Amino acid sequence: MESWSPAGHTATVLARRTWLLLEENHFPAKVFLDLFLTSTMLQPRKQGLFCKGLLLAAALLCSRAPPSRALARDVAVAAIPALPAEGQNVTLSVLNATGAIREVSWFRGRATDGGARIFSYFPGNSRPQRNGAQHTQRELGFPNGSMLIGALRPSDQQPYTVVILVRPKATFKGTVDLLNGRRAYPQQLLCLLSYLICCRLCLCCSCL
């Protein structure tokens, strides 16, 4: 039966703490576990010192790791006017983002990857707007997070997503579905016509 040693117990506790610390920060903790298993071959007095150094190294690595993404708060976005006509300008206005805005990014669609980015806006910079792959030379950002789309086209009728970073560490995210007035009204008329036809058929059936 193996004898219990305080140094070996300390080494085990430190190794467990190191594992948890690395797991939380998505580091390959198995690499450090291999090092710990190697440390068990050392003399008991050296095991505790070895694992303390291992824990310190893990803490330093995790302190330099990128911060985990905070949950984004919902922000309301409204189109002004709500049903713009083709060729008209429309503003996608951010309504309830609070705090000092440091970065605004607009995306075409609901995805927020680089290929969908229209532009990023940095209030206070000498060149605040940095255009992305989806910029069509008709989109303009504002310091309050809103975006102006000029000379509306039929292809602009789609969702738009905004991500706003505010100081010190808050994130807002919102999506608005942009509708074109000239395309919305015929759809409403079609629904009304379908309703009237159904009512007419019901009346005819009741007379039979």
C-alpha positions in Angstrom: 0.0 0.0 0.0 1.4 3.4 -1.0 1.9 5.9 1.7 0.1 9.3 1.6 2.3 12.3 1.3 1.3 16.0 1.7 3.4 17.0 -1.3 1.6 14.5 -3.5 -1.8 15.6 -2.3 -0.9 19.2 -3.0 0.3 18.3 -6.5 -3.0 16.6 -7.2 -5.1 19.5 -6.0 -3.1 22.0 -8.0 -3.4 19.8 -11.1 -7.2 19.7 -10.8 -7.3 23.5 -10.4 -5.1 23.9 -13.5 -7.4 21.5 -15.5 -10.5 23.5 -14.6 -8.8 26.9 -15.4 -7.8 25.7 -18.8 -11.1 24.0 -19.6 -13.0 27.3 -18.8 -10.7 29.1 -21.3 -10.7 26.4 -24.0 -7.1 25.5 -23.7 -5.8 22.0 -24.5 -5.7 20.9 -20.9 -4.6 17.4 -21.8 -1.2 18.8 -22.7 -0.8 20.0 -19.1 -2.2 16.8 -17.7 0.6 15.0 -19.5 3.0 17.3 -17.9 1.4 16.6 -14.5 1.7 12.8 -15.0 5.4 13.4 -15.8 5.7 15.3 -12.6 4.6 12.2 -10.6 7.9 10.7 -11.5 9.7 13.4 -9.6 10.5 13.3 -6.0 7.6 14.1 -3.6 9.2 17.4 -2.5 9.5 18.6 -6.1 6.0 17.6 -7.1 4.3 20.5 -5.3 6.8 23.1 -6.7 6.3 21.7 -10.2 2.5 21.9 -10.1 2.6 25.4 -8.6 4.7 26.5 -11.5 2.3 24.7 -13.9 -0.7 26.5 -12.3 1.0 29.9 -12.6 1.8 29.2 -16.3 -1.8 28.2 -16.9 -3.1 31.4 -15.2 -0.8 33.6 -17.3 -2.0 31.9 -20.5 -5.6 32.3 -19.6 -5.1 35.9 -18.7 -3.9 36.5 -22.3 -6.8 34.5 -23.8 -9.5 36.4 -25.8 -12.4 37.2 -23.5 -15.5 35.0 -23.8 -18.3 36.6 -25.9 -20.8 38.3 -23.7 -24.5 37.8 -24.3 -25.8 40.6 -26.6 -28.7 42.7 -25.4 -31.6 43.2 -27.7 -31.9 46.6 -29.3 -34.9 47.9 -31.3 -34.4 49.0 -34.9 -37.1 50.8 -36.9 -37.2 51.7 -40.6 -38.1 55.4 -41.3 -40.3 55.5 -43.3 -41.7 52.1 -42.5 -42.7 51.3 -46.1 -40.3 53.3 -48.3 -40.9 53.5 -52.0 -38.3 52.5 -54.6 -35.8 55.2 -55.2 -36.5 56.8 -51.7 -34.0 57.1 -48.9 -34.7 55.1 -45.7 -33.1 55.3 -42.3 -32.7 52.2 -40.1 -32.8 53.9 -36.7 -31.5 52.4 -33.5 -33.9 53.3 -30.8 -32.8 52.1 -27.3 -29.0 51.5 -27.3 -27.6 53.2 -24.1 -24.0 54.0 -23.3 -21.0 55.4 -25.1 -20.8 53.7 -28.5 -17.4 52.7 -29.6 -18.2 50.5 -32.6 -21.2 49.9 -34.8 -21.4 47.2 -37.5 -24.2 46.7 -40.0 -24.8 43.4 -41.8 -27.0 42.5 -44.7 -29.2 39.6 -43.6 -29.3 37.9 -40.1 -25.8 36.5 -40.1 -23.0 38.6 -38.6 -19.9 37.2 -40.4 -17.4 39.2 -42.4 -19.0 38.3 -45.8 -22.3 39.9 -44.7 -20.8 43.2 -43.3 -21.9 46.4 -44.9 -19.6 48.7 -42.8 -18.3 49.3 -39.3 -18.5 52.7 -37.8 -16.2 54.1 -35.1 -17.6 57.4 -33.6 -15.0 60.0 -32.9 -12.4 58.7 -35.5 -11.2 60.9 -38.2 -12.3 58.3 -40.7 -15.2 56.7 -38.8 -16.7 54.4 -41.5 -14.9 51.3 -42.7 -16.9 49.7 -45.6 -17.2 45.9 -46.0 -18.0 43.4 -48.7 -21.7 44.3 -48.8 -21.4 48.0 -49.1 -23.0 49.4 -52.3 -21.9 53.1 -52.0 -25.4 54.0 -50.8 -25.1 53.1 -47.1 -24.0 55.8 -44.6 -23.5 55.3 -40.8 -24.2 57.7 -38.0 -22.6 58.1 -34.5 -25.9 57.0 -32.8 -25.7 53.6 -34.6 -28.3 54.3 -37.3 -27.8 53.7 -41.0 -29.1 55.5 -44.1 -29.7 53.7 -47.3 -30.0 55.9 -50.3 -32.0 55.4 -53.5 -33.8 52.2 -52.4 -33.7 49.3 -54.8 -36.0 46.2 -54.9 -32.9 44.1 -53.9 -32.7 46.0 -50.6 -35.9 44.4 -49.4 -34.4 42.0 -46.8 -33.4 41.8 -43.1 -30.6 44.0 -41.7 -28.7 43.3 -38.5 -26.8 45.8 -36.3 -24.2 45.0 -33.6 -23.3 47.8 -31.3 -20.4 47.7 -28.8 -20.5 50.3 -26.0 -18.1 51.1 -23.2 -17.1 49.6 -21.0 -18.2 46.0 -22.0 -21.7 45.8 -23.4 -23.1 44.5 -26.7 -26.4 45.3 -28.4 -27.8 43.5 -31.3 -31.0 44.1 -33.4 -32.5 43.1 -36.7 -35.1 44.8 -38.8 -36.9 43.6 -41.9 -36.9 46.3 -44.6 -40.0 46.3 -46.8 -40.5 48.1 -50.0 -43.8 49.9 -50.1 -44.4 49.3 -53.8 -44.0 45.6 -53.3 -45.9 45.4 -50.0 -49.2 47.0 -51.2 -49.9 44.5 -54.1 -49.3 41.7 -51.6 -51.9 43.2 -49.3 -54.4 43.6 -52.2 -53.9 40.0 -53.1 -54.7 38.9 -49.6 -57.8 41.1 -49.6 -58.9 39.7 -53.0 -58.4 36.1 -51.7 -60.5 36.9 -48.7 -63.3 38.3 -50.8 -63.3 35.3 -53.1 -63.6 33.0 -50.1 -66.5 35.0 -48.7 -68.2 34.9 -52.1 -67.8 31.1 -52.3 -69.2 30.7 -48.8 -72.3 32.7 -49.7 -72.8 30.6 -52.9 -72.5 27.4 -50.9 -75.1 28.7 -48.3 -77.6 29.3 -51.1 -77.5 25.7 -52.3 
